[in-house]
Amino acid sequence: MAKLEKILHGDFDWWVNKITQGILNSSVSASLEDQSTFSSTEARCGVYVFERYSHAGNNRVSMTVTLFQSGDGPVHLSAITAGGSQAVFFKINTWGEEAFLDKLRELL
């Protein structure tokens, strides 16, 4: 598992679009598997689950990206990848997870 946390400035919807389009355009096998959004008068939260094939691990890897914004404050991002290991009881290969997260780092 790999994790990235960042504080972003700007419009919530702009970041959602930039991240979604950037990830989907980064790999022919990338897909947006599902998403969920919540909002109130004071805050917005979105959870986006992406998936792609990892040549490094010869398997599929997922990345969950959560964005949260309170009022006009900064957008908080948390991204966690999973699924890159080939072992049964412990992780022996997380290259695919790190590589997927690196695509998001490049976008930000």
C-alpha positions as CSV (number, residue, x, y, z in Angstrom):
1,M,0.0,0.0,0.0
2,A,1.2,3.5,-0.8
3,K,-0.3,6.8,0.4
4,L,-0.1,10.4,-0.7
5,E,-1.6,13.4,1.2
6,K,-1.6,16.9,0.0
7,I,-3.3,20.3,0.5
8,L,-4.5,21.9,-2.7
9,H,-5.7,25.4,-3.5
10,G,-8.4,26.2,-5.9
11,D,-11.8,25.0,-6.9
12,F,-13.0,21.6,-5.8
13,D,-14.6,20.7,-9.2
14,W,-11.5,21.8,-11.1
15,W,-9.4,19.4,-9.1
16,V,-11.8,16.5,-9.5
17,N,-11.8,17.1,-13.3
18,K,-8.0,17.5,-13.5
19,I,-7.3,14.3,-11.4
20,T,-10.0,12.2,-13.2
21,Q,-9.0,13.2,-16.7
22,G,-5.3,13.0,-15.9
23,I,-5.5,9.4,-14.4
24,L,-7.8,8.2,-17.2
25,N,-5.4,9.6,-19.9
26,S,-2.3,8.2,-18.2
27,S,-2.9,4.6,-19.2
28,V,-5.0,2.7,-21.7
29,S,-6.1,0.3,-18.9
30,A,-7.0,3.1,-16.4
31,S,-10.7,3.3,-15.4
32,L,-12.9,5.1,-12.9
33,E,-14.5,2.2,-11.1
34,D,-16.9,4.2,-8.9
35,Q,-17.3,7.4,-7.1
36,S,-19.3,8.9,-4.3
37,T,-19.8,12.6,-3.4
38,F,-21.3,14.3,-0.3
39,S,-22.0,17.9,0.3
40,S,-23.6,20.2,2.8
41,T,-23.8,23.9,3.1
42,E,-20.3,24.0,4.6
43,A,-18.3,21.1,3.1
44,R,-17.8,18.9,0.1
45,C,-16.3,15.4,0.0
46,G,-15.6,13.1,-3.0
47,V,-14.3,9.6,-3.1
48,Y,-13.0,8.2,-6.4
49,V,-11.8,4.7,-7.1
50,F,-9.5,4.2,-10.1
51,E,-8.0,1.0,-11.4
52,R,-5.4,0.1,-13.9
53,Y,-3.2,-2.8,-15.1
54,S,0.3,-2.8,-13.7
55,H,3.0,-4.2,-15.9
56,A,5.5,-4.1,-13.0
57,G,3.3,-6.4,-10.9
58,N,1.5,-8.2,-13.7
59,N,-1.8,-7.5,-11.9
60,R,-4.4,-4.8,-11.4
61,V,-3.9,-2.0,-8.9
62,S,-6.5,0.3,-7.4
63,M,-6.2,3.9,-6.2
64,T,-8.8,5.6,-4.0
65,V,-8.6,9.4,-4.1
66,T,-10.6,11.3,-1.5
67,L,-11.0,15.1,-1.8
68,F,-12.5,17.3,1.0
69,Q,-13.1,21.0,1.2
70,S,-14.7,23.0,4.0
71,G,-16.3,26.2,2.8
72,D,-13.8,28.2,0.6
73,G,-10.8,26.6,2.4
74,P,-8.1,24.4,0.8
75,V,-8.9,21.1,-0.8
76,H,-7.5,18.2,1.2
77,L,-6.4,15.2,-0.8
78,S,-5.7,11.7,0.4
79,A,-4.8,9.0,-2.1
80,I,-4.2,5.3,-1.2
81,T,-3.2,2.5,-3.6
82,A,-3.8,-1.2,-3.1
83,G,-3.7,-4.5,-4.9
84,G,-0.1,-4.5,-6.2
85,S,1.2,-7.5,-4.2
86,Q,1.3,-11.1,-5.5
87,A,1.9,-12.9,-2.2
88,V,-0.7,-14.6,-0.1
89,F,0.4,-13.6,3.4
90,F,2.7,-10.7,2.9
91,K,3.6,-8.1,0.3
92,I,6.5,-8.9,-1.9
93,N,5.9,-6.4,-4.7
94,T,4.5,-2.9,-4.4
95,W,6.1,-1.4,-7.5
96,G,2.7,-1.1,-9.3
97,E,1.1,0.7,-6.4
98,E,4.0,3.3,-6.2
99,A,3.9,3.7,-10.0
100,F,0.2,4.4,-10.0
101,L,0.6,6.9,-7.2
102,D,3.4,8.6,-9.1
103,K,1.0,9.4,-11.9
104,L,-1.1,11.3,-9.4
105,R,2.0,13.1,-8.1
106,E,2.8,14.2,-11.6
107,L,-0.7,15.7,-12.0
108,L,-0.5,17.7,-8.8
